[in-house]
Amino acid sequence: MMIQNTGRDPVSPADEPSDDLQDIRTWFTEFLSRPHPDLGREGSVCPFVEPALRAGSLTLEIIDYDTAGGWTGIADAMRRQLDSYAGHGWPEGKESISSLVTALRDMPGHHWPLLDEAQRRVKGEAVHRGLMIGQFHPRCPEPSAWNASFAVSRAPRPLFAIRRMALHDILFLHDDPGLFAAYDRRFGDQYSDARSAAHLPRRFVQLHEAARTRGSAKTEYIDYQSIDILLSLQHPRTGHPAEMTFYLIGQAKELLFKLVYEEVSAARLSLVVDQADEASWNLHRAAAGLGLLARTWDVLATISPAEFDAFREQLGSASGIDSYMYRMLEFSLGRKSEAMARRHADVGGVAESVHRALYRSSLYDEALGLLHRRGVLPGDTSDGARDADAVRRAWARVYQEHGPASDLFRLGETLMDVAHAFGRWRSLHLLLVERTIGNKPGTGGTTGVDWLRRSAEHRFFPELWEARSVLPTGAPPWWGGGAGNPLHTRREATA
C-alpha cells in the first residue's frame, strides 16, 4: 500500500499521526478484506481490497479538509482525484483492481454528512468516466447492497475511494437510467450472450433486465408515475446548490406547460362539437395550472443575483425561448408565429408537433366558430380570417344579453381566466428577470428585460378584452335582481 500526503501543508508519512494511518490500515485488513456475518453474501466485505493490497495497486492519499469549502469543496477534491486516478501509473495488468483512497485530515465529525452529499453529486461524473466513487466515515448511512441493515461503508476516518467500474456495480447503478446506460455500454454484452449470462449471479441478471426494460419499480405508484425515471433526469452542470433549484423549477414549468396545453387542447375539441361547458371546465383547470406556473417565480425569486451568476455561464445559449412546449401552448391559444416555429425546425421529434400546433385551428378560432354557429358572430371565421370589430361586438353581446346562465357567457369568462393568468405569469416573469439580472442581455439571443416587457404586453383573445370597453354603463337586461335573475335562480337551486 502506497501512502502519500497531498494536503496544502504536506508532511511525510512518518509525521502523520500514527492512529490515523493505523486505523485505516486496520480497517483495510481486518474489516474490508474479511467476510462479515451481516454482509448478506459470501466473500470479503470488499472484494477489491485484499488483492489490491497484495498487488501494490492500492494508494492512500491524505489531504487537508477545507472547513470553509463545504460539500462543494469536497466535490472539487473528488474531481481532482478522478483526474489523478486517470493519470496514475498503476501496476501493469492490475488496473481492474487499482484503487485510490483519499482520507480527509481534520474533518470535524459534524461535517461528515457533507461527504455523503459530495459523493452524490460527483457519482455520475465518475460513472461516465468508467469509474466508481464511494464515501466512508464513522456514521456513513450507506447500506450493503445485499443486506440493507448492514452499514457497510462505516470507516474509522472520513475518506473516499475511487476504482474502475466492475461487473458487480449493477448493484449500485441499476436504479438510475443515465448511470445504467453507462454501465450497459461496458458490460451489456455479457448479459446479451446467453452463455456468459448463465454464469452471472441471478440477481445481476434480474437487475439488468429490470433496468433495461425500466421494470424496476418497487410499487405501483412508482411504476404508474414513472417516478424512478422522473427523479433521475436532473443533471445540473455545477455544484452550486441554487442551480438545482433553478434546474428543477425549469423542469416543473415544462410539465405545467404540458398540463395547460393538454387542457387547452381538450377544450378546443369540446368547442368543435359545440360543448361550451365542457370546454369551460377544461379551461378552469388550465387557469389553475397557470396559477401554479406563476408561483414558480416565487421560488426562483429566492435565488439572489450573486447565486445566479455563479452558474449562469453554464447555461450557454440555453433559454426558455426555445421551450417547444411553451411555444405549442402559445400557438394553441392563438398567438401563431412561423419565425418562432422555425427555431424548432431541425429538432428531431419536435418539429412535427410544433408544426401541427402552428397550423391547426386554435382554441380561440374554435370559440369564435361556436359564436358564429350560435348566431352571435356574423360571418364565417373557419378560414382564420375575422373582423376584429365584429368579434368585439359579439363578445359584448354575450355579456350584455346572455348572462351567467348562458354557456357562452361562462365560456367568455373562463377564456378570460386563462388570458388573465397567462398575462400575470408573463408579468411576474418580467419582474423576476429584472430583479435577478437587471438590464443584462438575456440568454438565447433575446434582449432580456426589454424583450420580456414587450411580450408581457401581449393579450390572448384581444377582442374579448376590448369588449369590456364597449359595454354600456348600468345593469344589463338579464339582471333583474329578483326571481327572474339567473344568478338568483341558481342560488335558490343550490340552497
N, C-alpha and C positions, 0 to 999 in steps of 0.2 A: 504494500500500500504506500503510495507516494503522498507526502504531506507538504502542502505549500501554504504560505501566508500571502494573501493579496489585498490586505487592508490598506487604508490610507497611510498607516504608520506600520509598515511591515516589521515583523520580528521573526527571529529564527524559530524553528520548531522546538528547540531546547528552551527558549524563553517563554513558550506558550504554557499557560497554567496546565500542569500535568493532569488535573482532574478532568479538564475539558476534553483533552485528547483521549484519556483513558476511558472516560465514559462512552465516547463514540466508538473506540476500538472494541470495547466490551459489547456494545450494542450490535456491532457488526458480527462478532464471532459467537456470542452467547445467545443472541435473540434471532437476528435475521438469518443466520446460517444454520439454524436448527429447526426441527419440527416443533409445533405447538399444538397441544390438545384442543384448543379452541379455534384453530385456523379454519377447520371445515374441509380440509383436503389433506392428502399425504404430501410429504416432502417438506423442505425447509420453508420458513416464512417468506423469504425472498430467494427465488431460485438463481438469481444473478450473483449475489454477494460472494458466496464461498468460491465458485470457480473464478470470479474476477480477482479475488484476493490471491488465489494460487497462481493466476496468470500475470499478476502485477498490472492489471488493467483497471484498477480502482484508484482514482485520485481524489484526495480530500484537500480542499482548499478552505481557508479561513479568511473571512472578510469582516471588516468593521461594520456594525449596524448603524445606519444613519437614523437617529431617533426622530429627526425633523422630517425625514423623507416620506413617512407613512407607507401605505401599501404600494403607492406608485414608485417610491424609491426602491422597494424590494423587487417590484416588477422590472424596473430598469436593470437591476443587478442580475435578475434571471435572464434577461435578454442578452446581456453581455456574456453570461456564462454559456448561453446557447451558441453564441458565436465562438467562444473559446473551445467548446466541445467540438464544434465542426472543424476547427483548425488544429486540434490536438493531435500529436503523433502517437496514436495508440499502438500497442504491440501488434505486429502483423499477424493476421489470422484470428485475432481476438476482438475485433471491432464489435461483434454482436453482443459481447458481454462487458464491454467497456462502460464505465460509469464515472461521472464527475459529481462528487458530493461537495456541497458548499455549506459550511457552517457559518452562522451569523453571530459574531462575537459581541457580547454585552447587550444582547437584546432583552429588554425587560419582559417579564412574564405576561404582563397585561397587554403587551403588543403582539403576542403570538397569533391572535386571530387575523392580524394583518398579513401574515404569511399565507394563511388559507386563502384570503381574498386575492393576493398577488398571483398565487398559483392558478386560481380560477380564471383570472384574466389572461394569463400567458399560455395556458394549456393548449389552446387552439393554435397559437403560433408555433409551438413546439411540434404538435402533431403534423402540421402541414409541412414541417421540415423532416418528417420521418423520425421524430424524437418523442420521448415521453418525459414529463417533468412531474415530480411528486414532492409534496412538502411534508415535513415531520417536525413535531415538537411534543413536549410532555403532555399537552392537552389536545392533541390533534384529533378531530372528530371522525376522520375518515375510517370507514369500516372495511373489514375484509370482504372481498367480492364473494367469498364462499360462506361467510357467517357474519351477518350484519351486526351481531352483538359483540364482535371481537374488534377492538380498536387497534388495528394492525399498524397504524402509522405513528404511534407514540414513540418518540425518541427522547433520550435524556437531554439533548440540546436542540435548539431550533436550527433547522438546516433544510436544504432542498437537494434533490438528486436528479441528474439528467442521464438518460441512457437511450439506446436505439429502440425504436418500436419493435415489438416482438409479436409472434402469432397469438399468444395468450392475451394480448391487450384488447381483444374483442370484449373482454370482461369490463373494460373501462370506457370503451368508445362506441358501444352498440346503440346507446340511447340518444346520441346526437347525430342527426343526418350528415352534417358537414364533416364531423370528425370520423364518422363511419366511412364516408366516401374516401377519405384519405387512407384509412386502414384497408379498405377493399381494393384500392389501387395496388397495394403492396402484397396482399395476401389472398385476394379473391380467387385466384386461380387454384389455390389449394382446396377451396370449398367447391369449386365447379368441377374439379376432377373427382370422379366417383371413387377411384382407388385411394387417392390422397385423403379424401373426406372420411373414408371408412376408418382411418387410423386416428382421426381427431377426436378429442373428448366430445361426447354427445352434447354437452352444454354449449360448447363453442359453436357447433353446427346449428343448434336451435337459435342461439342469439344472432348468428349471422343471417339465418333465413328470416328471422323476425325483423331484423334491421333492414335487410334488403327489400322486404315487402312492406315495411313500415307497419307490421302487425304486432309491434312490441307493446302496445298499450296494455296497461295493467288493470284498467277499469273501463266500464262502458262510457263513463264521462270523458276520459282521456281519448278513447277511441272515437267517440261521436264528435267531439270538438277538435280533434287532431291537436291536442294541447302539446304533446311532445314535439311535434313539428313546429308549431307556432312559437314555442318558447326557445327554439333552437335557432331562430332567424335573426338574432341580434348580434351584429358584428361591428361595433364602433372601431374607429381607426386609431384612437388614442386611449390612454389610460385615465384621462380626466373624468372624474365622476359625473360632471354635468353633461358630458357628451352622451352618456347612456340615457339620461332624461330626455335630451333632445332627440335622440335616435328612437326611443320608444314612443314618444309623442308623435313623431313623424309617421311611424307605422300605425299608431292608433288613428291618426287622421285619415290615412289611406283606407282603413277598414270602415271608418264612418262615412267617407265619401261613397264607398261602395254601398253601404246601407241606404244612404239617401238616394243614390242613383237607382237602386232596385225598387225603392218605394215610389219614386217618381215614374219609373218605367211601368210599374203596375198601375199607377193612377192614369197614365196615358192610355193604356189598353182598356181601362174601365170607361174612359171617355169615348173611346172608339165605338163602344157598344151602348152609349147613352146612359151609363150608370154613374151619375154625378156623385151620389152619396158615397158609393164605394170608392170613387176617386178621392173624395174629400177625406175619407178615413185614412187612406194611404198617405195623403199629404199631411194630415195631422201627425202621423208618425215621422214623416220626413222632416217636418219642422222641429220635432223633438230631437231628432238626430242632429240637426244643425245647431240646436241649443247645446248639445254635448260638444260639438266641434268648437263652439265659442268658448267653452270652458277650458279647452286645451291651451288657449292663450294665457289663462291664469297660471297654468303650470309652467309654461315657458317663460313667463314674466319673472319667475324666481331665479332664472339664470342671469347673473349680473353681466354687464358688458365685458368685464375682465375675464370671466369664466368662458364666455362665448368666444372671445378672441383666442383663448388657449387652444381651441380645436378648430376654429373656423377655416383656417387654411387647408385643413384636411378635406374639406368639402369640395375643394376644387371648383368646378363649374356646376356642381350639383345644385339644383334649385327646384323649389316646388312648382315653378312654371312648367316643368316637364312632367308633372303628375298627370298621367293619361286618364286616371280615374276621375280626377277633378275636371279635366277637360271634357270628358264624356258627360259628366254631370251638367256642366255649363251648356253643352250642346243640347242635352235632353230638355233643359229648361227654356231653350230658345235663343241663347247667345251663340250663334254659329260663327266660326272663323276658319276659313281654309288655311290661312297663314299658320294658325296655331296647330291645326291638324297636320300640317307638313312637318312639324317638329318631330312627329312620331312615325313618319313615312318609312323610315328604314329600320324600325324596331320590330323584329320578328314576333309574331303572335300578338302584337298590339295594334299595328297599323290597321288591320282589318276591322277591329272593334271600334276604333276611333272613326274610321271611315263611315261605318254604319250609323254611328251616333250623329255624325255630321249631316248625313244626307237623308235620314228618315225624319218623319214629322216629329215636332217637339211636343211636349206637354201643352204648351200654350197654343200651338197650332190646333191641337185636338179640342182644347177648351173653346176656342173660337168657332170651330166646326160645330160643336154642340150648340152654341148660341145661335148659329145660323139655322140649324135644324129645328130649333125651338121657335124660330121666327123673331128672335130678338135682334139679330145682326143681319142686315140685308147684304146680299152679295155673297157669292161662294168664295171661301178662303182656302179651298182644298189645294190650290196650286201654290200656296205660301204667300201670295200677294194679299195685301189688305189695306184698306183705307183707315189710317190711324184715327181720323176724326169720327168715322162711323163706329169704330171699335170703342172709342171713348164714350160715345153716346150710348152704345149698347150696354156697357157696364153701368153707366149712370142710370139707365132704365131699370136694370136688375135691382139696383139699390133703392131706387125711388118707388118702383111698382110692386116688387115681389116680396121683399121682407124675409126674415129668418125662417119662415115656414117653407120657403122655396129652396129646392136643392141647388138652384143656380146661385142664389144668394150665399148659401153655405160654401159652394164651390169658390165663389169670388173671395170669401174671407179666408178660406184655407190656402188659396193661392197667395193671398197677401201674407199669411203667416209664414209661408216658405220664403217669399221675396224679402220680407222684413228680417227673418232670421238670417238669410244669406247676407243681406246688407250689413247686419250687425256683426256677423263673422268677419266680413272684409274690413269693417271699420276698426274692429279690435286688432286685426292683423296689422293694419297701418300703425296703430298706436304702439303695439308691441315692437315692431321693427324700429320705429323712431326711438323708442326707449332704449333699445339694445345697441343699435349700430349708428343712430343719428342719421346723418345725410351721406354716409358712405355708400358707394355703389353696391347694388345687390348682386347675388350670385346668378349665374345663368344668363348674363348679358343684360339684365334689367338695370334701370337707373335707381333702384331701391325705393326710397320713400316716395319720390315723385311719381313713379310708375304705379305704386300701390294707391296713392291718393286718387289718381285718375280712375283706377279700377274700382275703388270704393264708391265713386260717384255713380257707377252704373246701377240701374234698377231693372230687375226682371219684370216682365209684364207691364211695360211703361204706361199703357193706356188705362190699366186698372188703377195705377197710382193717380193718373191725371183725372180720372173720373171724379175723384174727391173734389176737385176744383170747380166742377160744373154742376154739382148737386145744389139744388135750391135750398135756401135757408128755411128752417121750420120743420115741423114733424112731417114725415112722408104720409101719403094717403093710407098706407096699411096700418099705421099706428093709430088705433082707436082708443087705447087706454082702458078699455073695458073688456067685456066678454068676447067682443069680436076681434080683439087684438091677438094675433097668433102667438105672441110671447105669453100673454095671459092664459090662453087656452093650453099651451104646452106646460105651463107651470101647474095648472089645475090637474092636468093628466098625470103629472108626476108626483102630486101631493099625497 
